[in-house]
Amino acid sequence: MTQEFRGPHCTRAKISALGTYVPPKILTNADLEKMVDTNDQWITERTGIKERHILEKGQGTSDMAAEAARRCLAARGIEASEVDAIIIGTVTPDMMFPSTACLVQEKIGARGAWGFDVSAGCSGFVFALQAGAKLVESGAHKKVLVIGADANSRIVDYTDRTTCIIFGDGAGAVLIEPADEGEVGLIDFVHEIDGSGGPALNLAGGGSLNPATAETVASGMHFIHQDGQTVYKFAVRKMAEATTKVLERNGVEGKDLGCFIPHQANKRIITATADRIGIEPERVIINIEKYGNTSAGTIPLAMGTAMEEGKLKKGDLVLLAAAGAGFTVGATLLRWEI
């Protein structure tokens, strides 16, 4: 008997290809011990992170995003000229404007594509994923590139041990296309924003309210500010609520999932969410020890890890979840069709 899912009653959308990229330079916990008052044991116990990748000077988020996009298109066996739109989740654009999507469009040669950026913090990829899916489901487009990419090392204060241990750089891209007959693809999603969380996680300098000046630079306003406890409590509560809601309204339980692919912010947040939805630990994808928190890049990077480890197979039900600055939260239920 075919299971009925919520979702579009027109064209269904699916992920048809995946490509990921992290810069080769690695910053280990041992390296951080030489920079700030911290140690490997403290970092590992509290976050689960062992190392993170760092973008070289002279490169930007668009370079990582473009390489992930190239790998995604190569995996699908198509040219960039076939792409209709590019949507990028990022909070570390190369510059205020033009958008990162414009820069990537030029770098990969997607001449006929349009696109835009999505600013949703660590939920950037799941937010962008739904925007791309709706373009396909509506029939407007056939091939949409959705990219999550962030160069967090550019906005981290490496004298602040509460943030510099957490963040890394990386990118991942998926291609969204119409599902073939008999395929399910993207099923349902739950998104939410809570602007009251803005003071707990932000980068205050450089925008129209606090444009860059010698004073904003000197006061550290161009670095990530994070109230760790507030962010942690929100992420644990809201990721559990969003995942539970999307599963319940589709009649799915944790035991039905092939895998759970969460945002990689903190290992304790991941395990708390997994416990809430009742999925076995071996089906929870965790790669935070190798990459740290790459913001919008974490979920596609974790998809890559799941494929490499043989934990993501065609036909699997997959749950994605993220929480980020804003506050933002998102959960997506899909069937893997690659």
N, C-alpha and C positions, 0 to 999 in steps of 0.2 A: 504494500500500500504506500502510495506516494504521500509524504508529509507535506501539509500545507503550511506555508510561511506567510507572515505579513510582508508587505513590500509592494513594488510597482505592479500594476496590472497591464502595463504596456511592455516595452522592451526591458529585459533584465540586463544588469551590468555585472561584469565579472573582472577580476584581476587576471590578466592573461600573461604577464611577464613581470619579472623582478630583477633589479640591479642594485648593487650596493657599493659604497666606496668609503674607506677611511684613509686619512693621510698616513704615510709610513712612520713618521716620527712618533715615538712612544714616551710618555711621561709616567714613570712608575711611582709607587708609594715610597720606595727608597729615594727617588729623586726629590720628592716633596719633603722628606725628612730633612734634607739639606737646605730647604727654602723657608719652612715655617715650623713652628713648634707642634709637631705631630709625629706619629709613627705608624708603621704598617699594621700592627695589631689593632690599634684604635680605629683606623680607617676601615679595615676589613670587618671588624665586629659591628660597626655602626652603619656601614653602607653596603658592604659586599664587594667593594671595588678594589682591584689590584693595580690596574693601569688604565690609561686613557690615551687616545691618539690626538696629536696636536698639529694643526695646520702650520705650514711653513710661512715665514714672512714673505710678503709679496703675493700671496694667494688669498682668495676670499671664498665665501660660502658658495658663490656661483660656480667656482671651479670644481668643488666637490659635487655639487648638484649636477653639473654637466657630465661629469664622469659617470656618476650613478645612472644618469639618463642614457648615456651611450651604451652602457652595459645592459641596461634593461631592453633597449631597442635591439641590440645584438642578440640577446636571448630570444626575442620574438622573431628575429630575422626580417626586420623591416627597416626602411630608411626614415630618417628624421623628417623628411619632406611629407611623410604620410600622417604626421601628428597634427591633430586639429586644434588642440589647446594644451597649455602647460599651466598647472596650478602648483604653487610651491608654498608649503608651510615652513615659515622661518621667523625668528625674531632677531636674527643677525644678518640682515641684508648687507650686501657689499657697501651700499650707500643708501641715503634716504630715498633717492630716485635717480635713475629709473629703477623699476622693480627688478627683483632677482629673476623673475620669469622672463623679462625682456633680455637680460644678460645671457641667460641659459639658451633662450631661443636663438640668439645670434651665435653662441658658441657651438651648438650642435647642428646648426644649419636647418632648423625647422622653419623654413621660409613662410609657409602658409598658416602658421599657428598664431593664435592670440593667447593671452593668459594674464595671470595676476598672482599676487602673493596673499597668503593668509597669515595673520598674526594672532596666534592662539596659544603661544607658549609651547609647552610640552604636548599639548593636544593638537598642535598644528597639523600633524599628518592625518589624524582621524577626521578632523574638520575638512581638510582639503580633499580627502578621499570621498566624502559624501558629496562635495561640490562637483567633483569629477564624475561621480556615478550618476548624478542627476542630469548632467549634460548628455550622458549616453542614454539613460533611461527615457529621456524626453524625445529622443530621436534626433536631437540637434547635431550630435557628433558621433563618430565611430571609434576614434582613437584619442584618448586623453591621457597625457602624462601627469601623474601625481607624484610629487617629490617632497620628502621631508629632509631638511638640511639645516644644520646649525654649526657655527664656528664659535662655540662658547668660550674658547680660550681668549678670544678677543675682548670679552667683556667681564673677565674674571680678575679679581684683585689677588695676585699671588702672594700677598702678605696677610690675607684673610683666610685662616685655616678652616673656617666654617663653610666656605664656598669653593675654594680652589681644589679641595680634595674630590669634589663631586663631579665636576663637569669636564667633558671632552668634546671632540669634533667628529662629525661624520654625516653621511647622507645615504638615503635610499630612495629608489624610484620604482613605481609600479605603473604598468600600462592598463588602463581601463577600456574594455571593449564590450560590445553586445554579447551576451551569453548565447551559446548555441542551443539548439533544441535539446531539451532534457537536462540542461545545466541550470543551476540555481544562482550561483554567484552571490552578490551582496543581498542580504536579506532584510536587515533592520538596523536602526541605530537610535541611540539616546544621546543628546547633547544638552549641555547646560552651561550658562555663565553666571558668575556671582561677583559683580563688581566691588562688593564690599571687601573682597580679598586683595584688592590692588595694593594697599600699603604693605602687605606681607611679602610680596614678591614682585619686584619691579626694577627697572633701570630708569632713574628719574631724569638724567641729563641727556641733552642732545635733541630733544623735541621742541615744539613750539612754546611750551610752558617754561622750560629751562634750557634755552639754547646754549651751545657750547661757549664758555668763557673761561678765562684763567681761573676764576673762582669756582666754577662747577667742576673743573678738572682737579683743582687742588683739594676740593672737598669729597672727591671720590664718587661723584654723582654719575659717572659714566661706567661704573661697575655694577654688577648684580648686587641688589640688596635683598636679603632673604631672612625672614623670621622662621627659622627652621621648624620649631614646634608647631606653629600655626599651620604652616604648609603641610607638615606631616599629618596632622590630625584631619585636615580637609581631605587630603589625598586618600587616606585610609577609609574615611567615611563615604566620600562621594564616589570613589571608584567601585566600592562594594555596592552602593545603591544603584549606580548606573548599570553595572553588569547584571545584577539581580533583576532589574526591571526589564532589560532587553531579553533576558533568557525566559523569564516567566511569561511574558506576553506572546512568546513564540512557542511555548510548551517544551522548552529545552531545559535539561538539567546538566549539572557539571559533568556527570558521567557520560553524557552524550557527546561531549566535545572531543575532537581529535587533539586539540591543544589550545592553550590560553596564552596569548601573546600580549603582555602588558608593557606599558611604558617603563623604561628601566631608570627609575629615579633612586630607588632605595630597595634593597633586598627585603627588608622587613615590611615595606608597603606591599610589595608583590605577594609575599607569602600570606599576609593578612587578607588580601583580596581573594587569593586562591582558596584559602580556608573557608571564606564566607560563601563562595559559590560551590564548594564541595567537589573540587577537581584534584585528582592525585598529583603529588609533587612532580612525578616524572613526566607529566604532560604540561607542565608550566615552563615556558621558555624563559630562561634567565641567562643573559650574557653580560650583565653589568660588570662582572669582574674584569672583562677585557676592554670595555669601551667607556665605562662610566656613564654619566647622563649626557647624551648628545641631543637632548630636547626633541625637536621634531624628527630627528634621525633615528630615534631608538626603536620604534616599532618596525619599520622596514629592515633595519639591521638585524633585529631579532627574528624577522621572517627568514632572512638569509641563514641565520644560525639554525633555525628549525629545519630548513631544507637540508642543510649540510649534515645535520644529525639524524636525518631520516624520520623526523617527528611531524612532518607536514606533507601529507599525501593527497593526491586528487580525490575528491569526495569527502574529505574531512570537514566537519563543522568546526569553525574557528571563531574564537572570541578575542577581540582587541579591546584594550581599555587604556585611557590616559587621563591625567589631571595636570593642570599647569597654571601659569600666571594668568591672572585675570580677576578671579579664578575662572578656570575653564575645566570642563570634564566631558569625556566622550567615551562611548562604548559602541562597538560595531559587531554584529553577528553576520557571518558569511560562510558560504561553502567554498572551499578551495578547489579551483578548477584547472590548475596547472598540472 
